[in-house]
């Protein structure tokens, strides 16, 4: 268990495995966003003309497949966090927002 102290949660203990799951979720989120931005930038460079807007916005099959793969990793990571017993119990007790705030703070510190 890792103790989290903050203004929003004076004393909150979270298991390390949940913190690791949150970090995995954050990494998956970054991977999705970074990839989408890279594709956008690459397509802007490849199709710079104003009349090439459709080409800029239409992803290739390989680009879409890679995005879908990264998105699926994100969905699995989010599901692992959401279904962790600590968050399930927090949801039942009505303290999920406080626990999620503490979890975000703890994941940022590790």
MDTraj code that builds the backbone (N, CA, C; nanometers):
import mdtraj as md
import numpy as np

residues = "UNK UNK UNK UNK UNK UNK UNK UNK UNK UNK UNK UNK UNK UNK UNK UNK UNK UNK UNK UNK UNK UNK UNK UNK UNK UNK UNK UNK UNK UNK UNK UNK UNK UNK UNK UNK UNK UNK UNK UNK UNK UNK UNK UNK UNK UNK UNK UNK UNK UNK UNK UNK UNK UNK UNK UNK UNK UNK UNK UNK UNK UNK UNK UNK UNK UNK UNK UNK UNK UNK UNK UNK UNK UNK UNK UNK UNK UNK UNK UNK UNK UNK UNK UNK UNK UNK UNK UNK UNK UNK UNK UNK UNK UNK UNK UNK UNK UNK UNK UNK UNK UNK UNK UNK UNK UNK UNK UNK UNK UNK".split()
xyz = np.array([
    [0.0836, -0.1179, 0.0000],
    [0.0000, 0.0000, 0.0000],
    [0.0882, 0.1243, 0.0000],
    [0.0434, 0.2232, -0.0742],
    [0.1133, 0.3499, -0.0815],
    [0.0191, 0.4557, -0.0266],
    [0.0668, 0.5354, 0.0661],
    [-0.0158, 0.6421, 0.1225],
    [-0.0069, 0.7656, 0.0358],
    [-0.1212, 0.8267, 0.0148],
    [-0.1299, 0.9490, -0.0638],
    [-0.1853, 1.0572, 0.0285],
    [-0.1161, 1.1690, 0.0370],
    [-0.1607, 1.2809, 0.1187],
    [-0.1778, 1.4016, 0.0288],
    [-0.2941, 1.4613, 0.0349],
    [-0.3192, 1.5830, -0.0416],
    [-0.4345, 1.6579, 0.0211],
    [-0.4612, 1.7752, -0.0304],
    [-0.5730, 1.8540, 0.0209],
    [-0.7054, 1.7828, -0.0035],
    [-0.7155, 1.7115, -0.1160],
    [-0.8410, 1.6449, -0.1499],
    [-0.8588, 1.5138, -0.0754],
    [-0.7493, 1.4489, -0.0370],
    [-0.7587, 1.3226, 0.0355],
    [-0.6517, 1.3206, 0.1441],
    [-0.6872, 1.3625, 0.2654],
    [-0.5870, 1.3747, 0.3711],
    [-0.5047, 1.2483, 0.3933],
    [-0.5645, 1.1317, 0.3891],
    [-0.4898, 1.0081, 0.4074],
    [-0.5588, 0.8978, 0.3295],
    [-0.4952, 0.8542, 0.2241],
    [-0.5532, 0.7539, 0.1366],
    [-0.4439, 0.6537, 0.1032],
    [-0.4694, 0.5272, 0.1299],
    [-0.3714, 0.4234, 0.0978],
    [-0.4175, 0.3485, -0.0257],
    [-0.3294, 0.3399, -0.1228],
    [-0.3602, 0.2716, -0.2483],
    [-0.2592, 0.1616, -0.2726],
    [-0.3044, 0.0462, -0.3228],
    [-0.2103, -0.0610, -0.3514],
    [-0.1223, -0.0281, -0.4716],
    [-0.0010, -0.0738, -0.4663],
    [0.0956, -0.0464, -0.5724],
    [0.0482, -0.1003, -0.7070],
    [-0.0182, -0.2154, -0.7083],
    [-0.0630, -0.2700, -0.8367],
    [-0.1642, -0.1783, -0.9044],
    [-0.2473, -0.1097, -0.8274],
    [-0.3430, -0.0156, -0.8854],
    [-0.2707, 0.1066, -0.9418],
    [-0.1693, 0.1536, -0.8723],
    [-0.0912, 0.2671, -0.9208],
    [-0.0215, 0.2306, -1.0521],
    [0.0314, 0.1103, -1.0592],
    [0.0965, 0.0637, -1.1834],
    [-0.0052, 0.0549, -1.2965],
    [-0.1260, 0.0074, -1.2665],
    [-0.2310, 0.0020, -1.3690],
    [-0.2651, 0.1426, -1.4191],
    [-0.2700, 0.2391, -1.3283],
    [-0.2979, 0.3778, -1.3682],
    [-0.1855, 0.4317, -1.4562],
    [-0.0623, 0.4013, -1.4218],
    [0.0504, 0.4459, -1.5049],
    [0.0432, 0.3823, -1.6435],
    [0.0030, 0.2559, -1.6496],
    [-0.0130, 0.1880, -1.7778],
    [-0.1218, 0.2555, -1.8603],
    [-0.2301, 0.2934, -1.7946],
    [-0.3383, 0.3645, -1.8624],
    [-0.2901, 0.4987, -1.9171],
    [-0.2155, 0.5724, -1.8367],
    [-0.1637, 0.7012, -1.8828],
    [-0.0686, 0.6844, -2.0011],
    [0.0141, 0.5813, -1.9971],
    [0.1063, 0.5546, -2.1085],
    [0.0286, 0.5176, -2.2348],
    [-0.0764, 0.4377, -2.2201],
    [-0.1586, 0.3993, -2.3352],
    [-0.2291, 0.5214, -2.3939],
    [-0.2758, 0.6098, -2.3070],
    [-0.3402, 0.7337, -2.3521],
    [-0.2423, 0.8193, -2.4312],
    [-0.1206, 0.8318, -2.3805],
    [-0.0174, 0.9092, -2.4524],
    [0.0138, 0.8448, -2.5875],
    [0.0209, 0.7122, -2.5908],
    [0.0529, 0.6419, -2.7157],
    [-0.0533, 0.6681, -2.8226],
    [-0.1798, 0.6686, -2.7830],
    [-0.2884, 0.6965, -2.8777],
    [-0.2772, 0.8402, -2.9283],
    [-0.2637, 0.9338, -2.8365],
    [-0.2562, 1.0752, -2.8749],
    [-0.1343, 1.1073, -2.9584],
    [-0.0190, 1.0558, -2.9159],
    [0.1041, 1.0816, -2.9912],
    [0.0956, 1.0268, -3.1328],
    [0.0379, 0.9078, -3.1468],
    [0.0261, 0.8484, -3.2800],
    [-0.0677, 0.9312, -3.3680],
    [-0.1819, 0.9712, -3.3126],
    [-0.2775, 1.0507, -3.3905],
    [-0.2139, 1.1823, -3.4364],
    [-0.1382, 1.2459, -3.3486],
    [-0.0709, 1.3710, -3.3861],
    [0.0371, 1.3474, -3.4919],
    [0.1093, 1.2361, -3.4800],
    [0.2131, 1.2044, -3.5789],
    [0.1516, 1.1810, -3.7166],
    [0.0394, 1.1094, -3.7207],
    [-0.0282, 1.0859, -3.8489],
    [-0.0782, 1.2186, -3.9053],
    [-0.1379, 1.3001, -3.8194],
    [-0.1860, 1.4313, -3.8643],
    [-0.0729, 1.5133, -3.9241],
    [0.0396, 1.5198, -3.8548],
    [0.1530, 1.5995, -3.9029],
    [0.2094, 1.5441, -4.0330],
    [0.2205, 1.4124, -4.0409],
    [0.2722, 1.3490, -4.1620],
    [0.1797, 1.3760, -4.2812],
    [0.0494, 1.3671, -4.2588],
    [-0.0457, 1.3875, -4.3676],
    [-0.0516, 1.5360, -4.4084],
    [-0.0361, 1.6251, -4.3111],
    [-0.0311, 1.7689, -4.3446],
    [0.0884, 1.7986, -4.4340],
    [0.2021, 1.7372, -4.4022],
    [0.3228, 1.7589, -4.4830],
    [0.3069, 1.6968, -4.6210],
    [0.2429, 1.5815, -4.6263],
    [0.2264, 1.5097, -4.7532],
    [0.1211, 1.5759, -4.8433],
    [0.0194, 1.6346, -4.7832],
    [-0.0912, 1.6970, -4.8585],
    [-0.1121, 1.8407, -4.8084],
    [-0.0227, 1.9316, -4.8438],
    [-0.0281, 2.0672, -4.7862],
    [-0.1292, 2.1623, -4.8509],
    [-0.1754, 2.1291, -4.9694],
    [-0.2618, 2.2218, -5.0423],
    [-0.4023, 2.2278, -4.9804],
    [-0.4641, 2.3449, -4.9830],
    [-0.5990, 2.3581, -4.9261],
    [-0.6998, 2.2614, -4.9891],
    [-0.6846, 2.2351, -5.1169],
    [-0.7777, 2.1469, -5.1852],
    [-0.7505, 1.9987, -5.1563],
    [-0.6503, 1.9692, -5.0746],
    [-0.6177, 1.8306, -5.0390],
    [-0.6687, 1.7935, -4.8986],
    [-0.7715, 1.8624, -4.8531],
    [-0.8237, 1.8395, -4.7178],
    [-0.8712, 1.6955, -4.6987],
    [-0.9362, 1.6394, -4.7981],
    [-0.9850, 1.5018, -4.7854],
    [-0.8682, 1.4054, -4.7702],
    [-0.7639, 1.4239, -4.8483],
    [-0.6465, 1.3381, -4.8388],
    [-0.5797, 1.3502, -4.7015],
    [-0.5768, 1.4737, -4.6471],
    [-0.5167, 1.4941, -4.5147],
    [-0.5954, 1.4198, -4.4071],
    [-0.7250, 1.4151, -4.4216],
    [-0.8116, 1.3574, -4.3180],
    [-0.8415, 1.2096, -4.3372],
    [-0.8013, 1.1513, -4.4482],
    [-0.8310, 1.0113, -4.4750],
    [-0.7082, 0.9266, -4.4441],
    [-0.7173, 0.8499, -4.3390],
    [-0.6049, 0.7660, -4.2976],
    [-0.5956, 0.6418, -4.3846],
    [-0.4734, 0.5974, -4.4054],
    [-0.4515, 0.4734, -4.4783],
    [-0.4897, 0.3535, -4.3918],
    [-0.5026, 0.2391, -4.4546],
    [-0.5412, 0.1163, -4.3835],
    [-0.4416, 0.0828, -4.2727],
    [-0.3134, 0.0938, -4.3017],
    [-0.2110, 0.0644, -4.2022],
    [-0.2132, 0.1637, -4.0868],
    [-0.2350, 0.2907, -4.1200],
    [-0.2429, 0.3923, -4.0145],
    [-0.3611, 0.3650, -3.9225],
    [-0.4752, 0.3331, -3.9818],
    [-0.5942, 0.3053, -3.9015],
    [-0.5755, 0.1794, -3.8176],
    [-0.5136, 0.0782, -3.8743],
    [-0.4898, -0.0464, -3.7999],
    [-0.3996, -0.0208, -3.6790],
    [-0.2967, 0.0598, -3.6970],
    [-0.2078, 0.0924, -3.5851],
    [-0.2810, 0.1728, -3.4786],
    [-0.3627, 0.2684, -3.5217],
    [-0.4421, 0.3449, -3.4258],
    [-0.5353, 0.2520, -3.3488],
    [-0.6029, 0.1627, -3.4200],
    [-0.6958, 0.0684, -3.3557],
    [-0.6237, -0.0202, -3.2547],
    [-0.5028, -0.0630, -3.2867],
    [-0.4245, -0.1453, -3.1949],
    [-0.3929, -0.0674, -3.0681],
    [-0.3493, 0.0564, -3.0856],
    [-0.3170, 0.1397, -2.9693],
    [-0.4429, 0.1704, -2.8876],
    [-0.5536, 0.1934, -2.9562],
    [-0.6789, 0.2218, -2.8866],
    [-0.7229, 0.1008, -2.8043],
    [-0.7078, -0.0166, -2.8595],
    [-0.7450, -0.1384, -2.7861],
    [-0.6594, -0.1536, -2.6606],
    [-0.5325, -0.1210, -2.6673],
    [-0.4462, -0.1223, -2.5473],
    [-0.4987, -0.0245, -2.4438],
    [-0.5412, 0.0927, -2.4886],
    [-0.5980, 0.1924, -2.3985],
    [-0.7255, 0.1395, -2.3318],
    [-0.8128, 0.0796, -2.4106],
    [-0.9390, 0.0269, -2.3572],
    [-0.9122, -0.0825, -2.2536],
    [-0.8175, -0.1711, -2.2824],
    [-0.7839, -0.2772, -2.1860],
    [-0.7253, -0.2188, -2.0577],
    [-0.6401, -0.1190, -2.0706],
    [-0.5806, -0.0555, -1.9526],
    [-0.6875, 0.0151, -1.8696],
    [-0.7784, 0.0846, -1.9356],
    [-0.8866, 0.1543, -1.8637],
    [-0.9758, 0.0543, -1.7925],
    [-1.0044, -0.0574, -1.8568],
    [-1.0880, -0.1608, -1.7957],
    [-1.0198, -0.2207, -1.6734],
    [-0.8879, -0.2402, -1.6812],
    [-0.8140, -0.2959, -1.5676],
    [-0.8201, -0.2021, -1.4472],
    [-0.8107, -0.0719, -1.4713],
    [-0.8202, 0.0250, -1.3613],
    [-0.9627, 0.0259, -1.3072],
    [-1.0601, 0.0354, -1.3960],
    [-1.2005, 0.0467, -1.3564],
    [-1.2483, -0.0743, -1.2765],
    [-1.1972, -0.1925, -1.3089],
    [-1.2457, -0.3142, -1.2427],
    [-1.1576, -0.3590, -1.1266],
    [-1.0555, -0.2806, -1.0925],
    [-0.9717, -0.3155, -0.9778],
    [-1.0596, -0.3132, -0.8523],
    [-1.0417, -0.4101, -0.7638],
    [-1.1269, -0.4187, -0.6438],
    [-1.1319, -0.2901, -0.5604],
    [-1.0238, -0.2162, -0.5533],
    [-1.0250, -0.0914, -0.4758],
    [-1.1212, 0.0093, -0.5380],
    [-1.1208, 0.0210, -0.6698],
    [-1.2121, 0.1160, -0.7346],
    [-1.3560, 0.0663, -0.7332],
    [-1.3746, -0.0641, -0.7439],
    [-1.5102, -0.1181, -0.7348],
    [-1.5683, -0.0849, -0.5975],
    [-1.4890, -0.1072, -0.4936],
    [-1.5346, -0.0771, -0.3574],
    [-1.5568, 0.0738, -0.3390],
    [-1.4687, 0.1542, -0.3919],
    [-1.4843, 0.3003, -0.3820],
    [-1.6135, 0.3447, -0.4495],
    [-1.6452, 0.2829, -0.5625],
    [-1.7690, 0.3160, -0.6343],
    [-1.8897, 0.2825, -0.5470],
    [-1.8858, 0.1658, -0.4837],
    [-1.9958, 0.1222, -0.3975],
    [-2.0108, 0.2175, -0.2783],
    [-1.8990, 0.2603, -0.2224],
    [-1.9009, 0.3485, -0.1058],
    [-1.9286, 0.4949, -0.1400],
    [-1.9286, 0.5278, -0.2696],
    [-1.9550, 0.6641, -0.3124],
    [-1.8355, 0.7571, -0.2984],
    [-1.7150, 0.7014, -0.2938],
    [-1.5945, 0.7836, -0.2793],
    [-1.5014, 0.7704, -0.4001],
    [-1.5534, 0.7215, -0.5092],
    [-1.4710, 0.6995, -0.6282],
    [-1.3986, 0.8257, -0.6763],
    [-1.4632, 0.9429, -0.6820],
    [-1.3896, 1.0622, -0.7277],
    [-1.2671, 1.0933, -0.6413],
    [-1.2800, 1.0783, -0.5115],
    [-1.1673, 1.1038, -0.4211],
    [-1.0557, 1.0032, -0.4444],
    [-1.0915, 0.8777, -0.4605],
    [-0.9910, 0.7735, -0.4847],
    [-0.9231, 0.7957, -0.6193],
    [-0.9992, 0.8323, -0.7208],
    [-0.9399, 0.8584, -0.8526],
    [-0.8435, 0.9764, -0.8482],
    [-0.8783, 1.0820, -0.7743],
    [-0.7866, 1.1957, -0.7597],
    [-0.6569, 1.1501, -0.6924],
    [-0.6707, 1.0744, -0.5855],
    [-0.5528, 1.0229, -0.5170],
    [-0.4702, 0.9318, -0.6051],
    [-0.5379, 0.8512, -0.6859],
    [-0.4685, 0.7596, -0.7770],
    [-0.3896, 0.8377, -0.8816],
    [-0.4505, 0.9425, -0.9367],
    [-0.3781, 1.0250, -1.0352],
    [-0.2547, 1.0894, -0.9738],
    [-0.2697, 1.1390, -0.8512],
    [-0.1563, 1.2006, -0.7814],
    [-0.0463, 1.0985, -0.7544],
    [-0.0861, 0.9802, -0.7099],
    [0.0133, 0.8759, -0.6794],
    [0.0856, 0.8305, -0.8052],
    [0.0129, 0.8136, -0.9145],
    [0.0742, 0.7694, -1.0402],
    [0.1711, 0.8741, -1.0931],
    [0.1418, 1.0002, -1.0710],
    [0.2296, 1.1068, -1.1177],
    [0.3589, 1.1114, -1.0379],
    [0.3548, 1.0687, -0.9129],
    [0.4728, 1.0744, -0.8264],
    [0.5693, 0.9584, -0.8464],
    [0.5203, 0.8475, -0.8988],
    [0.6072, 0.7294, -0.9141],
    [0.6807, 0.7316, -1.0448],
])
top = md.Topology()
chain = top.add_chain()
for i, resn in enumerate(residues, 1):
    res = top.add_residue(resn, chain, resSeq=i)
    for name in ("N", "CA", "C"):
        top.add_atom(name, md.element.get_by_symbol(name[0]), res)
traj = md.Trajectory(xyz[None], top)
